[in-house]
Amino acid sequence: MKKITFLYCDARGNTSTRHVSDFKYDQRFLKGICSASNSFRTFRRDRILEVIETSELLQTAIPPKLPEISSISLKSELALEIMFTGFPKTQRASLEEICSKAGMKLRKTVSKNLSFICAGPNAGPTKMSAAQAQGVAVLDEADLVRLLETGEISE
């Protein structure tokens, strides 16, 4: 089983050591079983301050020191894209403003670069199906708040 230990800085600036097993990763996220919560978690790679330990096979795949958060602009090409559906107009506007201030790009339609779709109580099946077909992570409002506060997404 693949294991990795790293220093992680959440959105509030709190730093903690994370131990994750059975993980996989891409340019934006590292996903796996977090020992602290004993459940599947998604971590933003730009918030990983330092990789402490990992299997030898992956030493070259994940650099030992990733860029520090202060050197990464969320408004760069790494900016996360989010789309809202199924929320009342005022609630949606409020959520969009929060995400915009956090550096996320707001989208009105499903696209290949969409990172998340945040679904409200009246989410329509067309957008949900299109997003799920492209492998876009689906969040509810509580998941979005957790993502913004900690940088983690629970499965």
N, C-alpha and C positions, 0 to 999 in steps of 0.2 A: 504494500500500500504506500502511495506517495504521501509524504508529509513535508510541511513547510512551517517554519517559525519566523515571524517578522514583527517589527515595530510598526504600529498602525496609529495614525492620528485621525480622530473623528472630526466632524464638522465643528464641534465646540472647542477643538484644540487639545482635547484629552489624548494622551499617548498611552498605549497599552501594548503588551506583548501578546500576540495571537498565535495559537497553534492550530493549524488546519490540516486535515487529512483528506485523502481521496479527492484531491483538487484538480481543477483545470483552469485555464486562463486564456484571455485574449488581450488585445491592446488596451482595453479599458477596465476589465474586471478579473478578479481571481475568485473562483467559486469553489466551495468545498464544505466539509463538516468541521465546524468550529468547536474545539474542545471546551471552551468556556460555556457555551450554551447547549452543547451536545445536539446541535441541529445544523441544517444546511444554511449557509450564509454567503452573501455576495459582498466582496470588498472592492472598493475603487482602487485601482493600481496606483493612481497618482497620489493616494494617501498613504501608501506603504513607504515608510521612511527608510527602512533598512531590512534586508533579508538576513536573518541571523543564521538559519540552518535550513538546508533542503537536501534532497537526495542528490548524489553525485551526478546522476544522469541529467538533472535539470540545472546544474550550476551554470552552464552556458546559456540556457534558455531564459532564465530570469537573472538579470544582472544583480550582483551582490549589493549594490546601492542604487536605488532608483532616485530620480530627481526629487528634491525637496518640494513640498507643497508651494512654498512661496515663489518658486521659480516657474510654476505652471499657471497659466492664465486659463480660467474656465471658459473664457470667451475665445480661446484658440480653436484649432481644428479638433481638439479633444473634447470640446463642449458637448455635453449630453443633450439629446433632443427628446422632447416630451410632447405628448398630445393629450388633451383632455376630451372626454366624451361622457355624456349622461349626467352632467351636473346642471343645476339651475344657473342661470346667467350670472347672478351676483357672486355665487360661490365659485364658479369657474373663473371669473375675473380676479377674485382674490387669490386663488391658487396659482393662476398664471403670473400674477404680480410677484408672488413669493418665489416662484421658480425662476423668473426672469432676473430678480435681484440676486439669486444664487448662481447666476451665470449660465443657466440652461437656455437652450434655444427652443422657442415655442413653435409647434407645427399644428396645422389645421387638418392635414391629411396624412395617411400612412405612407411612409417613404422607406427606402432601403436603409437609410441612416438613422431611423427612429430608434432611440434607446428604450423608451418607456411609453406605455399608454396608461393613463390614470383614468380608471373607469368609475363613474358615479352610479347611483342607483337606477338611472334610466339609460344606461349604456345600450346603444343599438347593436344588433348582431352583425351588421355589415362591417363596421369599423373593427369590431372585436375579432371577427373571422379573418379579416385582412391582416391585422396585426399579428395574430397568432400564427397565421400561415407563414409569415416572415420571421418568426421566432422572437418577436418583440416581447419584452417582459411586461406583464400586466400588473399594475399596482392599484390598490384602493387608496383612499385618502390617508388611512392610518399607515400604510406602507410608505407612502410619499413622505409623510412627516418623519418617519423613522429614517428614511434615506437622507433627508435634509439635515436631520439632527446628528446622525452617527456615520453616514456614508455606507451603511449596511442595508441589505434587503433580505428579509426573511422569506423563506420559500413556503 
